[in-house]
């Protein structure tokens, strides 16, 4: 019994002494003393990202923030690109979402619908308008009047091309889609080997070959200005024979490019393999994510690289980028709302954005970032239309979910001559899947109220 009392006394002594000890150290304390000796409660927030390759830069950012804000402590957590959704869902189920956490701005809809994110709209007056394209990057996570993701940096697919090889062909960066097709043909004639790719792409579902189809869809959408229909952003506008015929022509054109070996041998090719082909001179261009440019480090001095986006038809002032935004959201149930918002504003402020661009080579989302590296500046130009929300289904009240995977597989199989189905059948099935997704949500297609504009779609015609 005496031994127990002694232990209890020791514990009590430790508990009484602990605050005094914490007051004299920098870690783990619940308060800090200001210059007047006042004890200020400390807000402890958790910050989650997916970039171990940027740990040094992010550690500095966090430490600088805490030094400037002694009443806030930030605990950094890291997970992987492939595990982020599983990790967040497990944290959600346990009621312990990180206070500030990474997720892609275009893909955060599920968390918005689950009502687990803090609405940032009360804070956006002096924030959103500092972004590229008048803040349109924010629109991808705009629902029911609220904003739920602060875009941090751009992540998009650009074309990296061999400038030296282009010069040998008398080519410069193509100005439009017709000139781009001509460049593919001329570069194809440089090699008798069908393994040589004028444009290296990833031939997997959801890869860059399928994204070319999305690019074509966007080009036609911009030419015909279908986005002007009030119901466009719901994603529920009904189809018709003309729309389906144009979609079929897109698929047929891409299959024609495949048959001409404009993509070399791309079946099953991953991005790292496509990039390796380019680095080793087995491709004239590669369609790749701008944040993976470190994979080009092995390029020798024998050729110079250039950057461009997928050229649009000549009557469209737009460069297509399959883009998203690496963004950050705040958990709705955070105990430290104001501290979390302050940290998130710091992350997306000018000083941090400029520093991250300088040290990590990223293309950021603020409009006034200065890119001191010539290649980085070229990438920023190629990505200039990232965030353009004209074609975004930001008011969609249904999820295509697994249907997206089925549609992507159908597109890929048709382009790569693995499908016996006609182009018309493929696009009809895609539309039918989208209608099923609407029906699953208790919705149905909506009629057009603004007729699409007549446009010159001759660029979709097959060329010899």
C-alpha positions in Angstrom: 0.0 0.0 0.0 2.8 2.4 0.9 4.5 1.6 -2.4 1.2 2.4 -4.2 1.0 5.7 -2.4 4.5 6.6 -3.3 3.8 5.9 -6.9 0.7 8.0 -6.8 2.6 10.8 -5.1 5.3 10.6 -7.8 2.7 10.7 -10.5 1.0 13.7 -9.0 4.3 15.5 -8.5 5.0 14.9 -12.2 1.6 16.1 -13.3 2.0 19.3 -11.3 5.5 19.9 -12.6 4.6 19.0 -16.2 3.1 22.3 -17.3 6.1 24.2 -15.9 8.4 21.9 -17.9 6.2 22.3 -21.1 6.4 26.1 -20.7 10.1 25.9 -21.1 10.2 23.6 -24.1 8.9 24.0 -27.7 7.3 20.6 -28.4 4.1 19.1 -27.1 2.9 21.9 -24.9 -0.7 23.1 -24.8 0.1 26.8 -24.6 2.8 29.3 -25.1 3.7 32.5 -23.4 3.6 35.7 -25.3 5.9 38.7 -24.8 3.6 39.8 -21.9 3.7 36.5 -20.1 0.2 35.6 -21.1 -0.6 31.9 -21.7 -2.1 31.4 -25.2 -3.8 28.1 -25.9 -2.1 26.2 -28.8 -4.2 24.8 -31.7 -2.8 21.4 -32.9 -3.8 20.6 -36.5 -2.9 17.6 -38.6 -1.8 18.1 -42.2 -1.8 15.3 -44.7 -0.1 15.2 -48.1 1.0 12.5 -50.6 4.4 13.8 -51.7 7.4 12.2 -49.9 9.5 13.5 -52.8 8.7 17.0 -51.5 9.1 16.3 -47.8 12.1 18.7 -47.4 10.2 21.6 -49.0 7.0 21.0 -47.1 8.8 20.5 -43.8 10.4 24.0 -44.2 7.0 25.4 -45.2 5.4 24.0 -42.0 8.2 25.1 -39.8 8.2 28.6 -41.1 4.5 28.8 -40.5 4.8 27.6 -36.9 7.6 30.0 -36.3 5.4 32.9 -37.5 2.3 31.5 -35.7 3.4 30.1 -32.3 -0.2 29.5 -31.2 -0.5 26.8 -34.0 1.3 23.5 -34.1 1.1 21.4 -37.4 1.7 17.7 -37.3 2.5 16.5 -40.8 1.3 13.1 -42.1 2.2 11.5 -45.4 0.5 8.7 -47.4 1.0 7.6 -51.0 -0.7 8.5 -54.2 -2.2 5.0 -54.5 -3.4 4.9 -50.9 -4.8 8.3 -50.3 -8.5 7.4 -50.9 -8.3 4.2 -48.7 -6.5 6.2 -46.0 -9.0 9.0 -46.0 -12.0 6.7 -46.0 -10.6 4.8 -43.0 -10.0 8.1 -41.2 -13.5 9.1 -42.1 -15.0 5.9 -40.7 -13.1 6.4 -37.4 -14.1 10.1 -37.2 -10.5 11.3 -37.4 -10.0 13.0 -40.7 -6.9 15.2 -40.7 -7.7 18.9 -40.2 -6.1 19.9 -43.5 -5.7 17.2 -46.1 -4.7 16.6 -49.8 -7.2 15.6 -52.4 -7.6 16.5 -56.1 -10.0 19.4 -56.6 -11.9 17.8 -59.4 -12.4 14.5 -57.5 -13.5 15.8 -54.1 -17.2 15.6 -55.0 -17.8 12.4 -53.0 -16.5 14.0 -49.8 -18.6 17.1 -50.5 -21.7 15.0 -50.9 -20.8 13.1 -47.6 -20.9 16.5 -45.9 -17.5 16.1 -44.2 -15.7 19.1 -45.7 -15.7 22.7 -44.4 -17.2 25.2 -46.8 -14.5 27.7 -47.6 -16.7 30.3 -49.2 -16.8 32.6 -46.2 -13.0 33.1 -46.7 -12.7 33.4 -50.4 -13.2 37.1 -51.0 -9.5 38.0 -50.9 -8.3 34.5 -51.8 -10.0 33.0 -54.9 -9.4 36.1 -57.1 -5.6 35.6 -56.8 -5.8 32.4 -58.9 -5.1 31.8 -62.6 -8.0 32.2 -65.0 -9.9 34.4 -62.6 -10.1 31.6 -60.0 -11.9 29.1 -62.2 -9.8 26.3 -60.6 -12.0 26.7 -57.6 -15.1 25.9 -59.6 -14.3 22.2 -59.8 -15.1 21.9 -56.1 -18.0 24.4 -56.1 -21.3 22.8 -55.1 -24.5 24.2 -53.6 -23.0 27.6 -53.3 -19.9 26.4 -51.3 -16.3 25.9 -52.1 -14.6 22.9 -50.7 -11.0 22.7 -52.1 -8.3 25.2 -52.3 -6.2 24.4 -55.4 -2.4 24.2 -54.6 -0.7 23.4 -57.9 -1.6 22.3 -61.4 -1.3 18.6 -62.4 -1.9 18.1 -66.2 -0.8 16.3 -69.2 1.4 18.2 -71.7 3.2 17.2 -74.8 7.0 17.2 -74.5 8.6 17.1 -77.9 12.1 16.7 -79.3 12.9 20.1 -80.7 16.0 18.8 -82.5 14.1 16.1 -84.3 11.3 18.6 -85.3 14.0 20.9 -86.7 15.3 18.1 -88.8 11.8 17.7 -90.3 11.4 21.5 -90.8 8.7 21.5 -88.1 7.9 23.9 -85.2 5.3 23.4 -82.6 1.9 22.9 -84.5 -0.5 25.7 -84.2 -3.7 23.7 -84.6 -5.0 20.1 -84.8 -4.6 19.9 -88.5 -1.0 20.9 -88.4 -0.5 18.5 -85.5 -1.8 15.6 -87.6 0.6 16.7 -90.4 3.4 16.7 -87.9 2.5 13.1 -86.8 2.7 12.0 -90.4 6.0 13.7 -91.2 7.6 12.4 -88.1 6.3 8.9 -88.8 8.2 8.9 -92.1 11.5 9.3 -90.2 11.6 5.6 -89.2 10.7 2.4 -90.9 10.2 0.7 -87.5 6.6 0.7 -86.3 7.9 0.7 -82.7 9.0 4.3 -83.2 6.3 6.6 -81.9 5.6 10.0 -83.3 3.6 10.5 -80.1 4.2 8.1 -77.1 1.0 7.5 -75.1 -0.1 5.1 -72.4 -2.3 2.4 -73.8 -4.2 1.5 -70.7 -7.7 2.3 -69.5 -7.7 5.9 -68.2 -4.3 6.5 -69.9 -3.3 9.3 -72.3 -4.6 7.5 -75.4 -8.1 7.6 -74.0 -7.5 11.2 -73.0 -7.0 12.1 -76.6 -10.6 11.1 -77.2 -11.6 13.5 -74.3 -9.6 16.2 -76.0 -11.6 15.7 -79.2 -14.8 15.9 -77.3 -13.8 19.1 -75.7 -12.7 20.7 -79.0 -16.1 20.0 -80.5 -17.9 21.2 -77.4 -16.0 24.5 -77.6 -16.6 24.9 -81.3 -20.4 24.3 -80.9 -20.6 26.2 -77.6 -22.9 23.6 -76.1 -21.8 24.8 -72.6 -24.1 27.9 -73.2 -27.1 25.7 -72.5 -28.4 26.4 -69.0 -28.5 22.7 -68.3 -25.1 21.9 -69.6 -23.3 21.8 -66.2 -25.7 19.1 -64.9 -24.2 16.6 -67.3 -27.6 15.4 -68.2 -28.2 16.9 -71.7 -29.7 14.2 -74.0 -27.9 13.0 -77.1 -29.1 12.9 -80.7 -27.9 11.4 -84.0 -25.6 14.3 -84.9 -23.8 14.2 -81.5 -23.4 10.4 -81.7 -22.1 10.6 -85.3 -19.5 13.2 -84.3 -18.4 11.0 -81.3 -18.1 8.0 -83.7 -15.9 10.1 -86.0 -13.6 11.0 -83.1 -13.1 7.3 -82.3 -12.6 6.4 -85.9 -10.0 9.1 -86.4 -8.0 7.9 -83.3 -8.2 4.3 -84.6 -6.8 5.6 -87.9 -3.9 7.2 -86.1 -3.3 3.9 -84.2 -3.3 1.9 -87.4 -0.8 4.3 -88.9 1.5 3.7 -85.9 1.4 7.3 -84.9 1.5 5.9 -81.3 4.0 3.2 -82.1 3.4 0.1 -80.1 1.3 1.5 -77.2 -0.8 -1.5 -76.0 -0.4 -1.8 -72.3 2.3 0.9 -72.2 2.7 2.8 -68.9 3.7 6.4 -68.6 7.2 5.5 -67.3 7.8 3.3 -70.4 6.4 6.0 -72.7 8.8 8.5 -71.2 11.7 6.0 -71.4 11.0 5.6 -75.2 11.1 9.4 -75.6 14.4 9.7 -73.6 16.0 7.0 -75.6 15.0 8.6 -78.9 12.3 6.0 -79.8 9.5 8.7 -79.7 9.4 12.2 -81.1 6.8 13.4 -78.5 5.4 12.1 -75.3 2.1 13.0 -73.6 2.9 13.1 -69.9 2.0 14.7 -66.5 3.9 17.9 -65.9 4.7 16.8 -62.3 6.7 13.8 -63.6 9.2 15.8 -65.6 12.0 14.6 -63.3 11.8 11.3 -65.3 13.3 13.2 -68.2 16.5 13.8 -66.2 18.4 11.2 -68.2 18.1 13.1 -71.5 21.5 13.8 -72.9 22.8 16.9 -74.7 22.0 15.5 -78.1 18.6 17.0 -78.3 16.6 19.9 -76.8 13.0 19.5 -75.6 10.0 21.8 -76.0 6.6 21.8 -74.3 3.1 22.3 -75.8 -0.5 21.3 -75.2 -2.7 19.3 -77.6 -3.4 21.9 -80.3 -7.1 22.7 -80.8 -8.9 23.4 -84.1 -8.0 26.8 -85.6 -11.3 28.5 -84.6 -10.9 27.6 -80.9 -8.8 29.8 -78.7 -8.1 27.1 -76.2 -5.3 24.5 -75.6 -6.6 21.2 -74.3 -5.1 20.0 -71.1 -6.3 16.9 -69.3 -5.8 18.6 -65.9 -6.7 18.5 -62.3 -5.5 20.4 -59.3 -3.6 19.1 -56.3 -5.7 20.8 -53.7 -6.3 20.8 -50.0 -9.6 20.6 -48.0 -10.4 21.1 -44.4 -12.4 18.6 -42.3 -15.8 20.0 -41.3 -15.5 18.6 -37.8 -12.1 20.1 -37.1 -11.7 21.5 -33.6 -9.4 24.2 -35.0 -11.3 25.8 -37.8 -9.6 29.2 -37.8 -6.1 27.8 -37.4 -6.8 25.3 -40.2 -8.0 28.1 -42.5 -5.0 30.2 -41.6 -2.6 27.4 -42.5 -4.4 26.6 -45.8 -4.3 30.3 -46.8 -0.6 30.2 -46.0 -0.1 27.1 -48.2 -1.8 28.8 -51.1 -0.3 32.3 -50.5 2.2 34.0 -52.8 5.3 33.4 -50.7 4.8 29.6 -50.4 3.6 29.2 -54.0 6.6 31.1 -55.4 9.0 29.1 -53.2 7.5 25.8 -54.2 7.7 26.7 -57.8 11.4 27.7 -57.4 12.5 24.6 -55.4 10.2 21.9 -56.7 9.7 22.9 -60.4 5.9 22.8 -60.0 3.3 24.9 -61.9 1.3 26.7 -59.3 -2.3 27.9 -59.3 -1.7 31.6 -58.4 -1.7 34.1 -61.3 1.4 36.1 -60.5 4.0 33.4 -60.0 7.3 34.1 -61.8 8.9 31.1 -63.4 12.7 31.6 -63.5 13.5 28.5 -65.5 12.8 28.7 -69.2 11.4 25.1 -69.4 9.1 25.8 -66.5 7.8 29.0 -68.1 7.1 27.0 -71.3 5.2 24.5 -69.3 3.2 27.2 -67.6 2.2 28.5 -71.1 1.2 25.0 -72.2 -0.9 24.7 -69.0 -2.5 28.2 -69.3 -6.0 26.9 -69.8 -5.9 24.6 -66.8 -8.9 25.5 -64.7 -11.1 26.6 -67.6 -14.4 25.4 -66.2 -16.6 26.0 -69.3 -16.9 22.3 -69.9 -17.1 21.2 -66.3 -20.2 19.3 -65.0 -20.0 21.2 -61.7 -23.8 20.9 -61.1 -24.0 17.1 -61.6 -26.1 15.4 -59.0 -25.1 11.8 -60.0 -21.9 9.8 -60.2 -20.9 7.8 -63.2 -18.7 5.7 -60.9 -17.9 2.3 -62.4 -19.5 3.2 -65.7 -16.5 5.5 -66.3 -14.2 2.4 -66.2 -16.4 0.5 -68.6 -16.6 3.5 -71.0 -12.8 4.0 -70.9 -12.2 0.3 -71.6 -14.6 0.4 -74.6 -12.9 3.4 -76.0 -9.4 1.9 -75.6 -10.4 -1.4 -77.1 -12.0 0.3 -80.1 -9.0 2.5 -80.8 -6.5 -0.4 -80.5 -8.6 -2.6 -82.8 -9.5 -5.0 -80.1 -13.3 -4.6 -80.4 -15.6 -6.0 -83.0 -18.2 -3.3 -82.2 -18.6 -0.4 -84.5 -17.8 3.2 -83.5 -21.5 4.0 -83.5 -22.2 1.1 -81.1 -19.4 2.1 -78.7 -20.6 5.7 -78.4 -24.2 4.6 -78.0 -23.2 2.2 -75.2 -21.3 5.0 -73.5 -24.4 7.3 -73.6 -26.5 4.4 -72.3 -24.2 3.9 -69.4 -24.4 7.6 -68.5 -28.2 7.4 -68.6 -28.1 4.4 -66.3 -26.0 6.4 -63.9 -28.6 9.1 -64.0 -31.4 6.6 -63.4 -29.5 5.2 -60.4 -29.7 8.6 -58.9 -33.4 9.0 -59.7 -32.7 11.4 -62.6 -33.2 11.5 -66.3 -31.8 13.3 -69.4 -32.7 16.9 -70.1 -33.7 18.4 -73.4 -31.4 21.1 -75.0 -32.8 24.6 -74.7 -30.0 26.3 -76.7 -29.2 24.8 -80.0 -25.5 24.0 -80.5 -23.7 26.3 -82.9 -22.9 25.1 -86.4 -19.1 24.6 -86.6 -16.5 23.4 -89.1 -15.7 19.9 -87.9 -13.8 18.9 -91.0 -10.7 18.2 -88.9 -12.4 15.0 -87.8 -12.3 13.7 -91.4 -9.8 10.9 -92.2 -6.7 12.1 -94.0 -4.4 10.1 -96.2 
